[in-house]
């Protein structure tokens, strides 16, 4: 690990960004160019003290997950990301065939959402990016590999995946997920990752096989749903969806009306997320769901951010 080079690289890229580049208000006149250290730390979901120590050549070696979070926060290009990994003493993530970039337009919207759960999904229900609130609500979704990257695969093969939904709503969720996959399969083709997912699920789950034969096709996201948080219990939320033009990715935003029980639970959820970050210490790694390795990858690899140029 080259601490001096890493510190200089982080500082220069922090200073090259403007607040509006990452969805922050410009605010009052700044005495120094670029973003503040605490702003980069917040975007990367790490403590400001830890980030400051990296810039001051005093920090420990960052993990792969933390470097990925910094790459996203600093809007690094592919080559810049590879360089960051190398100077920090890690091998760069290998490029993967068939990867899809996270849509920059959706990412810019996500950057502006800090007080409510929001996440960007692929057509196969793979979490590409999630904010801090979404991680607090759904848990860390980046630690999966292979077909399990897809929520659809996990839903039909891992009973724990269903615990976030009330029992009387699980049949509806099953149908919705299969209808979504049917739409993706029709668009991507039988020889695509969607086809691989369908073939695996037909063998692994009789429930899926039966629903698949119904030929229901829809990009369904209920506008109102109840999710069960392990500490806060049921939370009734409204779900709004923003698709890319080709409908290959979707930004899901979950909200609750003000002065409702669900609204207060979301406020508690935000507090819980901040407490967990503080409890893990200054060298806490960011939530993998919000900070996976910065490259998108196919179903055989952990969830990732797309390879993209700085906006």
C-alpha positions as YAML, in Angstrom:
chain: A
units: angstrom
residues:
- id: 1
  name: UNK
  ca: [0.00, 0.00, 0.00]
- id: 2
  name: UNK
  ca: [1.38, 3.39, -1.05]
- id: 3
  name: UNK
  ca: [-0.06, 5.70, 1.63]
- id: 4
  name: UNK
  ca: [1.38, 8.92, 0.20]
- id: 5
  name: UNK
  ca: [0.09, 8.28, -3.31]
- id: 6
  name: UNK
  ca: [-3.29, 7.13, -2.01]
- id: 7
  name: UNK
  ca: [-3.67, 10.25, 0.10]
- id: 8
  name: UNK
  ca: [-2.76, 12.55, -2.78]
- id: 9
  name: UNK
  ca: [-5.05, 10.71, -5.20]
- id: 10
  name: UNK
  ca: [-8.04, 10.95, -2.86]
- id: 11
  name: UNK
  ca: [-7.44, 14.62, -2.13]
- id: 12
  name: UNK
  ca: [-7.06, 15.64, -5.76]
- id: 13
  name: UNK
  ca: [-10.22, 13.82, -6.83]
- id: 14
  name: UNK
  ca: [-12.15, 15.21, -3.88]
- id: 15
  name: UNK
  ca: [-11.10, 18.73, -4.84]
- id: 16
  name: UNK
  ca: [-12.06, 18.14, -8.49]
- id: 17
  name: UNK
  ca: [-15.70, 17.44, -7.63]
- id: 18
  name: UNK
  ca: [-18.33, 20.10, -7.11]
- id: 19
  name: UNK
  ca: [-21.26, 19.60, -4.73]
- id: 20
  name: UNK
  ca: [-23.73, 19.61, -7.61]
- id: 21
  name: UNK
  ca: [-21.79, 16.73, -9.24]
- id: 22
  name: UNK
  ca: [-22.91, 14.43, -6.43]
- id: 23
  name: UNK
  ca: [-26.33, 15.85, -5.66]
- id: 24
  name: UNK
  ca: [-25.33, 18.15, -2.81]
- id: 25
  name: UNK
  ca: [-26.36, 21.81, -2.50]
- id: 26
  name: UNK
  ca: [-23.57, 24.29, -3.18]
- id: 27
  name: UNK
  ca: [-24.39, 26.21, 0.01]
- id: 28
  name: UNK
  ca: [-22.33, 29.14, 1.19]
- id: 29
  name: UNK
  ca: [-19.08, 30.13, -0.45]
- id: 30
  name: UNK
  ca: [-16.38, 27.55, 0.22]
- id: 31
  name: UNK
  ca: [-12.88, 28.44, 1.26]
- id: 32
  name: UNK
  ca: [-11.41, 25.42, -0.52]
- id: 33
  name: UNK
  ca: [-12.25, 23.88, -3.89]
- id: 34
  name: UNK
  ca: [-14.24, 20.71, -4.26]
- id: 35
  name: UNK
  ca: [-16.04, 18.62, -1.69]
- id: 36
  name: UNK
  ca: [-15.32, 18.66, 2.01]
- id: 37
  name: UNK
  ca: [-13.84, 15.56, 3.59]
- id: 38
  name: UNK
  ca: [-16.97, 14.93, 5.63]
- id: 39
  name: UNK
  ca: [-19.05, 15.10, 2.43]
- id: 40
  name: UNK
  ca: [-16.97, 12.40, 0.75]
- id: 41
  name: UNK
  ca: [-17.17, 10.31, 3.91]
- id: 42
  name: UNK
  ca: [-20.96, 10.64, 3.97]
- id: 43
  name: UNK
  ca: [-21.24, 9.66, 0.31]
- id: 44
  name: UNK
  ca: [-19.01, 6.65, 0.95]
- id: 45
  name: UNK
  ca: [-20.92, 5.68, 4.12]
- id: 46
  name: UNK
  ca: [-17.85, 5.77, 6.36]
- id: 47
  name: UNK
  ca: [-16.77, 7.93, 9.25]
- id: 48
  name: UNK
  ca: [-15.25, 11.33, 8.51]
- id: 49
  name: UNK
  ca: [-12.39, 10.51, 10.87]
- id: 50
  name: UNK
  ca: [-11.48, 7.39, 8.95]
- id: 51
  name: UNK
  ca: [-11.50, 9.20, 5.61]
- id: 52
  name: UNK
  ca: [-9.44, 12.06, 7.07]
- id: 53
  name: UNK
  ca: [-6.82, 9.60, 8.25]
- id: 54
  name: UNK
  ca: [-6.56, 8.18, 4.73]
- id: 55
  name: UNK
  ca: [-5.88, 11.64, 3.32]
- id: 56
  name: UNK
  ca: [-3.34, 12.26, 6.09]
- id: 57
  name: UNK
  ca: [-1.47, 9.00, 5.38]
- id: 58
  name: UNK
  ca: [-2.41, 7.64, 8.81]
- id: 59
  name: UNK
  ca: [-5.14, 5.16, 8.01]
- id: 60
  name: UNK
  ca: [-4.95, 1.36, 7.82]
- id: 61
  name: UNK
  ca: [-5.20, -0.38, 4.47]
- id: 62
  name: UNK
  ca: [-8.76, 0.06, 3.14]
- id: 63
  name: UNK
  ca: [-10.70, -3.06, 2.32]
- id: 64
  name: UNK
  ca: [-11.98, -3.89, -1.16]
- id: 65
  name: UNK
  ca: [-15.48, -2.85, -0.12]
- id: 66
  name: UNK
  ca: [-14.28, 0.47, 1.24]
- id: 67
  name: UNK
  ca: [-12.30, 1.22, -1.91]
- id: 68
  name: UNK
  ca: [-15.38, 0.48, -3.99]
- id: 69
  name: UNK
  ca: [-17.36, 2.89, -1.85]
- id: 70
  name: UNK
  ca: [-14.74, 5.59, -2.34]
- id: 71
  name: UNK
  ca: [-14.69, 4.96, -6.08]
- id: 72
  name: UNK
  ca: [-18.40, 5.58, -6.25]
- id: 73
  name: UNK
  ca: [-18.29, 8.63, -3.96]
- id: 74
  name: UNK
  ca: [-15.51, 10.22, -6.03]
- id: 75
  name: UNK
  ca: [-17.13, 9.27, -9.38]
- id: 76
  name: UNK
  ca: [-14.01, 7.51, -10.63]
- id: 77
  name: UNK
  ca: [-13.69, 6.22, -14.16]
- id: 78
  name: UNK
  ca: [-12.76, 2.61, -14.85]
- id: 79
  name: UNK
  ca: [-9.05, 3.35, -15.17]
- id: 80
  name: UNK
  ca: [-9.07, 5.56, -12.09]
- id: 81
  name: UNK
  ca: [-10.80, 2.84, -10.12]
- id: 82
  name: UNK
  ca: [-8.18, 0.27, -11.16]
- id: 83
  name: UNK
  ca: [-5.44, 2.68, -10.11]
- id: 84
  name: UNK
  ca: [-7.09, 3.29, -6.74]
- id: 85
  name: UNK
  ca: [-7.15, -0.44, -6.01]
- id: 86
  name: UNK
  ca: [-3.50, -0.87, -6.98]
- id: 87
  name: UNK
  ca: [-2.09, 1.97, -4.87]
- id: 88
  name: UNK
  ca: [-4.12, 0.68, -1.93]
- id: 89
  name: UNK
  ca: [-2.49, -2.74, -2.30]
- id: 90
  name: UNK
  ca: [-5.35, -4.69, -3.89]
- id: 91
  name: UNK
  ca: [-5.88, -6.25, -7.28]
- id: 92
  name: UNK
  ca: [-8.42, -4.32, -9.35]
- id: 93
  name: UNK
  ca: [-11.77, -6.03, -9.89]
- id: 94
  name: UNK
  ca: [-11.67, -8.01, -13.12]
- id: 95
  name: UNK
  ca: [-13.94, -6.75, -15.90]
- id: 96
  name: UNK
  ca: [-16.84, -9.06, -16.54]
- id: 97
  name: UNK
  ca: [-18.54, -9.90, -19.84]
- id: 98
  name: UNK
  ca: [-22.14, -8.89, -20.19]
- id: 99
  name: UNK
  ca: [-21.98, -6.23, -17.47]
- id: 100
  name: UNK
  ca: [-24.39, -3.34, -17.47]
- id: 101
  name: UNK
  ca: [-23.62, 0.14, -16.23]
- id: 102
  name: UNK
  ca: [-25.66, 1.77, -13.52]
- id: 103
  name: UNK
  ca: [-27.66, 4.44, -15.31]
- id: 104
  name: UNK
  ca: [-26.08, 7.82, -14.48]
- id: 105
  name: UNK
  ca: [-29.47, 9.56, -14.45]
- id: 106
  name: UNK
  ca: [-30.83, 7.15, -11.84]
- id: 107
  name: UNK
  ca: [-27.64, 7.46, -9.83]
- id: 108
  name: UNK
  ca: [-27.97, 11.25, -9.74]
- id: 109
  name: UNK
  ca: [-31.47, 10.90, -8.35]
- id: 110
  name: UNK
  ca: [-30.32, 8.35, -5.79]
- id: 111
  name: UNK
  ca: [-27.58, 10.73, -4.66]
- id: 112
  name: UNK
  ca: [-30.28, 13.19, -3.61]
- id: 113
  name: UNK
  ca: [-32.19, 10.69, -1.50]
- id: 114
  name: UNK
  ca: [-30.78, 10.41, 1.97]
- id: 115
  name: UNK
  ca: [-33.81, 10.35, 4.26]
- id: 116
  name: UNK
  ca: [-35.79, 7.50, 2.70]
- id: 117
  name: UNK
  ca: [-34.93, 4.00, 1.43]
- id: 118
  name: UNK
  ca: [-33.96, 3.91, -2.25]
- id: 119
  name: UNK
  ca: [-32.17, 1.38, -4.43]
- id: 120
  name: UNK
  ca: [-31.42, 0.71, -8.09]
- id: 121
  name: UNK
  ca: [-32.28, -2.73, -9.46]
- id: 122
  name: UNK
  ca: [-31.42, -4.50, -12.68]
- id: 123
  name: UNK
  ca: [-34.07, -6.22, -14.79]
- id: 124
  name: UNK
  ca: [-33.21, -9.42, -12.92]
- id: 125
  name: UNK
  ca: [-33.85, -7.82, -9.51]
- id: 126
  name: UNK
  ca: [-30.15, -7.53, -8.71]
- id: 127
  name: UNK
  ca: [-29.39, -4.67, -6.32]
- id: 128
  name: UNK
  ca: [-26.87, -2.49, -8.13]
- id: 129
  name: UNK
  ca: [-26.82, 0.37, -5.64]
- id: 130
  name: UNK
  ca: [-28.66, 1.00, -2.38]
- id: 131
  name: UNK
  ca: [-28.49, 3.96, -0.05]
- id: 132
  name: UNK
  ca: [-27.93, 3.83, 3.69]
- id: 133
  name: UNK
  ca: [-31.65, 3.77, 4.46]
- id: 134
  name: UNK
  ca: [-32.30, 0.90, 2.06]
- id: 135
  name: UNK
  ca: [-29.53, -1.10, 3.67]
- id: 136
  name: UNK
  ca: [-31.05, -0.45, 7.10]
- id: 137
  name: UNK
  ca: [-34.44, -1.63, 5.80]
- id: 138
  name: UNK
  ca: [-33.47, -4.60, 3.62]
- id: 139
  name: UNK
  ca: [-30.06, -5.50, 4.96]
- id: 140
  name: UNK
  ca: [-26.79, -5.74, 3.08]
- id: 141
  name: UNK
  ca: [-27.50, -7.10, -0.40]
- id: 142
  name: UNK
  ca: [-24.01, -7.11, -1.85]
- id: 143
  name: UNK
  ca: [-22.57, -10.22, -0.27]
- id: 144
  name: UNK
  ca: [-24.25, -12.59, -2.70]
- id: 145
  name: UNK
  ca: [-22.61, -14.37, -5.61]
- id: 146
  name: UNK
  ca: [-23.75, -16.38, -8.58]
- id: 147
  name: UNK
  ca: [-27.45, -16.53, -9.32]
- id: 148
  name: UNK
  ca: [-28.16, -15.51, -5.72]
- id: 149
  name: UNK
  ca: [-27.42, -11.93, -6.70]
- id: 150
  name: UNK
  ca: [-30.99, -11.89, -7.97]
- id: 151
  name: UNK
  ca: [-33.74, -11.35, -5.42]
- id: 152
  name: UNK
  ca: [-35.89, -13.63, -7.57]
- id: 153
  name: UNK
  ca: [-33.50, -16.55, -7.17]
- id: 154
  name: UNK
  ca: [-33.19, -16.00, -3.42]
- id: 155
  name: UNK
  ca: [-36.96, -15.70, -3.02]
- id: 156
  name: UNK
  ca: [-37.53, -19.20, -4.38]
- id: 157
  name: UNK
  ca: [-34.47, -20.90, -2.87]
- id: 158
  name: UNK
  ca: [-33.86, -19.24, 0.50]
- id: 159
  name: UNK
  ca: [-36.75, -19.15, 2.99]
- id: 160
  name: UNK
  ca: [-35.09, -16.34, 4.95]
- id: 161
  name: UNK
  ca: [-35.64, -14.00, 1.98]
- id: 162
  name: UNK
  ca: [-39.40, -14.09, 2.61]
- id: 163
  name: UNK
  ca: [-39.22, -12.93, 6.20]
- id: 164
  name: UNK
  ca: [-39.30, -9.28, 5.08]
- id: 165
  name: UNK
  ca: [-42.88, -9.74, 3.85]
- id: 166
  name: UNK
  ca: [-46.05, -10.60, 5.79]
- id: 167
  name: UNK
  ca: [-47.09, -14.20, 5.29]
- id: 168
  name: UNK
  ca: [-50.38, -13.25, 3.61]
- id: 169
  name: UNK
  ca: [-48.51, -11.14, 1.02]
- id: 170
  name: UNK
  ca: [-45.93, -13.71, -0.06]
- id: 171
  name: UNK
  ca: [-48.02, -15.34, -2.78]
- id: 172
  name: UNK
  ca: [-48.54, -11.96, -4.43]
- id: 173
  name: UNK
  ca: [-44.82, -11.25, -4.21]
- id: 174
  name: UNK
  ca: [-44.02, -14.62, -5.78]
- id: 175
  name: UNK
  ca: [-46.30, -13.89, -8.74]
- id: 176
  name: UNK
  ca: [-44.90, -10.39, -9.15]
- id: 177
  name: UNK
  ca: [-41.30, -11.60, -9.22]
- id: 178
  name: UNK
  ca: [-42.05, -14.30, -11.78]
- id: 179
  name: UNK
  ca: [-43.97, -11.83, -13.95]
- id: 180
  name: UNK
  ca: [-40.98, -9.46, -13.81]
- id: 181
  name: UNK
  ca: [-38.61, -12.25, -14.80]
- id: 182
  name: UNK
  ca: [-40.92, -13.28, -17.65]
- id: 183
  name: UNK
  ca: [-40.72, -9.71, -19.00]
- id: 184
  name: UNK
  ca: [-36.92, -9.68, -18.68]
- id: 185
  name: UNK
  ca: [-36.67, -13.11, -20.30]
- id: 186
  name: UNK
  ca: [-38.74, -11.95, -23.27]
- id: 187
  name: UNK
  ca: [-36.51, -8.93, -23.71]
- id: 188
  name: UNK
  ca: [-33.11, -10.55, -23.07]
- id: 189
  name: UNK
  ca: [-33.70, -13.95, -24.67]
- id: 190
  name: UNK
  ca: [-33.33, -17.59, -23.62]
- id: 191
  name: UNK
  ca: [-29.53, -17.55, -23.98]
- id: 192
  name: UNK
  ca: [-29.10, -14.58, -21.65]
- id: 193
  name: UNK
  ca: [-28.59, -14.38, -17.90]
- id: 194
  name: UNK
  ca: [-32.37, -14.28, -17.64]
- id: 195
  name: UNK
  ca: [-32.49, -17.65, -19.38]
- id: 196
  name: UNK
  ca: [-29.88, -19.06, -17.00]
- id: 197
  name: UNK
  ca: [-31.93, -17.86, -14.06]
- id: 198
  name: UNK
  ca: [-35.15, -19.41, -15.40]
- id: 199
  name: UNK
  ca: [-33.53, -22.78, -16.07]
- id: 200
  name: UNK
  ca: [-31.99, -22.90, -12.60]
- id: 201
  name: UNK
  ca: [-35.21, -21.92, -10.86]
- id: 202
  name: UNK
  ca: [-37.36, -24.41, -12.77]
- id: 203
  name: UNK
  ca: [-35.12, -27.16, -11.44]
- id: 204
  name: UNK
  ca: [-34.81, -25.77, -7.92]
- id: 205
  name: UNK
  ca: [-38.39, -24.71, -7.16]
- id: 206
  name: UNK
  ca: [-41.67, -26.41, -7.96]
- id: 207
  name: UNK
  ca: [-43.46, -23.21, -6.93]
- id: 208
  name: UNK
  ca: [-41.51, -21.22, -9.49]
- id: 209
  name: UNK
  ca: [-42.06, -23.83, -12.20]
- id: 210
  name: UNK
  ca: [-45.81, -23.67, -11.65]
- id: 211
  name: UNK
  ca: [-45.92, -19.87, -11.72]
- id: 212
  name: UNK
  ca: [-43.69, -19.76, -14.80]
- id: 213
  name: UNK
  ca: [-46.22, -21.83, -16.74]
- id: 214
  name: UNK
  ca: [-48.87, -19.15, -16.16]
- id: 215
  name: UNK
  ca: [-47.06, -16.85, -18.63]
- id: 216
  name: UNK
  ca: [-47.86, -13.75, -16.61]
- id: 217
  name: UNK
  ca: [-45.79, -10.82, -17.88]
- id: 218
  name: UNK
  ca: [-45.47, -7.49, -16.10]
- id: 219
  name: UNK
  ca: [-42.96, -5.09, -14.60]
- id: 220
  name: UNK
  ca: [-44.76, -5.04, -11.28]
- id: 221
  name: UNK
  ca: [-43.90, -2.98, -8.28]
- id: 222
  name: UNK
  ca: [-46.80, -2.57, -5.87]
- id: 223
  name: UNK
  ca: [-47.52, 1.07, -5.08]
- id: 224
  name: UNK
  ca: [-48.16, 0.15, -1.45]
- id: 225
  name: UNK
  ca: [-46.53, -2.63, 0.53]
- id: 226
  name: UNK
  ca: [-45.80, -3.75, 4.06]
- id: 227
  name: UNK
  ca: [-42.26, -4.74, 4.94]
- id: 228
  name: UNK
  ca: [-41.22, -6.33, 8.21]
- id: 229
  name: UNK
  ca: [-38.11, -4.97, 9.88]
- id: 230
  name: UNK
  ca: [-36.52, -7.31, 12.46]
- id: 231
  name: UNK
  ca: [-36.39, -4.56, 15.09]
- id: 232
  name: UNK
  ca: [-39.17, -2.14, 14.14]
- id: 233
  name: UNK
  ca: [-41.77, -4.63, 12.96]
- id: 234
  name: UNK
  ca: [-44.20, -4.00, 10.08]
- id: 235
  name: UNK
  ca: [-43.74, -0.75, 8.12]
- id: 236
  name: UNK
  ca: [-46.36, 0.29, 5.57]
- id: 237
  name: UNK
  ca: [-44.67, 2.10, 2.69]
- id: 238
  name: UNK
  ca: [-45.54, 3.63, -0.64]
- id: 239
  name: UNK
  ca: [-43.35, 2.47, -3.50]
- id: 240
  name: UNK
  ca: [-42.51, 4.73, -6.44]
- id: 241
  name: UNK
  ca: [-40.52, 3.48, -9.42]
- id: 242
  name: UNK
  ca: [-38.46, 5.33, -12.00]
- id: 243
  name: UNK
  ca: [-37.32, 3.26, -15.01]
- id: 244
  name: UNK
  ca: [-34.56, 3.95, -17.48]
- id: 245
  name: UNK
  ca: [-35.77, 4.58, -21.03]
- id: 246
  name: UNK
  ca: [-35.08, 0.96, -22.03]
- id: 247
  name: UNK
  ca: [-36.56, -0.27, -18.73]
- id: 248
  name: UNK
  ca: [-33.43, -2.30, -17.99]
- id: 249
  name: UNK
  ca: [-33.00, -0.66, -14.58]
- id: 250
  name: UNK
  ca: [-35.36, 0.77, -12.01]
- id: 251
  name: UNK
  ca: [-34.96, 3.15, -9.11]
- id: 252
  name: UNK
  ca: [-37.25, 2.18, -6.23]
- id: 253
  name: UNK
  ca: [-38.07, 4.82, -3.64]
- id: 254
  name: UNK
  ca: [-39.99, 3.87, -0.50]
- id: 255
  name: UNK
  ca: [-41.76, 6.60, 1.46]
- id: 256
  name: UNK
  ca: [-44.40, 7.07, 4.14]
- id: 257
  name: UNK
  ca: [-46.87, 9.94, 4.62]
- id: 258
  name: UNK
  ca: [-45.83, 12.46, 7.29]
- id: 259
  name: UNK
  ca: [-47.31, 12.09, 10.78]
- id: 260
  name: UNK
  ca: [-47.96, 8.39, 10.34]
- id: 261
  name: UNK
  ca: [-46.59, 5.44, 12.31]
- id: 262
  name: UNK
  ca: [-44.61, 4.33, 9.26]
- id: 263
  name: UNK
  ca: [-43.07, 7.79, 8.91]
- id: 264
  name: UNK
  ca: [-41.87, 7.66, 12.52]
- id: 265
  name: UNK
  ca: [-40.47, 4.19, 11.95]
- id: 266
  name: UNK
  ca: [-38.45, 5.46, 9.00]
- id: 267
  name: UNK
  ca: [-37.02, 8.15, 11.24]
- id: 268
  name: UNK
  ca: [-36.07, 5.47, 13.75]
- id: 269
  name: UNK
  ca: [-34.58, 3.43, 10.92]
- id: 270
  name: UNK
  ca: [-32.30, 6.32, 10.01]
- id: 271
  name: UNK
  ca: [-31.16, 6.57, 13.62]
- id: 272
  name: UNK
  ca: [-30.48, 2.84, 13.82]
- id: 273
  name: UNK
  ca: [-28.35, 3.02, 10.69]
- id: 274
  name: UNK
  ca: [-26.24, 5.86, 12.06]
- id: 275
  name: UNK
  ca: [-25.82, 4.10, 15.40]
- id: 276
  name: UNK
  ca: [-24.58, 0.93, 13.73]
- id: 277
  name: UNK
  ca: [-22.01, 2.90, 11.75]
- id: 278
  name: UNK
  ca: [-20.79, 4.60, 14.93]
- id: 279
  name: UNK
  ca: [-20.67, 1.33, 16.88]
- id: 280
  name: UNK
  ca: [-18.41, -0.33, 14.30]
- id: 281
  name: UNK
  ca: [-15.78, 2.34, 14.82]
- id: 282
  name: UNK
  ca: [-13.90, 4.70, 12.56]
- id: 283
  name: UNK
  ca: [-12.62, 1.92, 10.41]
- id: 284
  name: UNK
  ca: [-16.11, 0.59, 9.79]
- id: 285
  name: UNK
  ca: [-16.64, -0.71, 6.34]
- id: 286
  name: UNK
  ca: [-19.55, 0.73, 4.44]
- id: 287
  name: UNK
  ca: [-22.62, -1.37, 3.85]
- id: 288
  name: UNK
  ca: [-21.83, -3.67, 0.99]
- id: 289
  name: UNK
  ca: [-25.22, -3.11, -0.51]
- id: 290
  name: UNK
  ca: [-24.52, 0.58, -0.88]
- id: 291
  name: UNK
  ca: [-20.84, 0.15, -1.59]
- id: 292
  name: UNK
  ca: [-20.06, -2.97, -3.63]
- id: 293
  name: UNK
  ca: [-17.17, -3.16, -6.00]
- id: 294
  name: UNK
  ca: [-17.62, -0.40, -8.51]
- id: 295
  name: UNK
  ca: [-18.02, -2.52, -11.60]
- id: 296
  name: UNK
  ca: [-21.24, -4.06, -12.67]
- id: 297
  name: UNK
  ca: [-21.02, -7.74, -13.26]
- id: 298
  name: UNK
  ca: [-23.14, -10.64, -14.45]
- id: 299
  name: UNK
  ca: [-24.99, -13.03, -12.21]
- id: 300
  name: UNK
  ca: [-21.87, -14.98, -11.37]
- id: 301
  name: UNK
  ca: [-20.32, -12.21, -9.30]
- id: 302
  name: UNK
  ca: [-21.19, -10.05, -6.27]
- id: 303
  name: UNK
  ca: [-23.42, -7.02, -6.77]
- id: 304
  name: UNK
  ca: [-21.61, -4.03, -8.15]
- id: 305
  name: UNK
  ca: [-21.72, -0.53, -9.37]
- id: 306
  name: UNK
  ca: [-21.56, -0.09, -13.10]
- id: 307
  name: UNK
  ca: [-18.45, 0.94, -14.92]
- id: 308
  name: UNK
  ca: [-19.12, 4.51, -15.82]
- id: 309
  name: UNK
  ca: [-17.46, 7.77, -16.60]
- id: 310
  name: UNK
  ca: [-17.61, 10.58, -14.11]
- id: 311
  name: UNK
  ca: [-20.86, 12.54, -14.70]
...
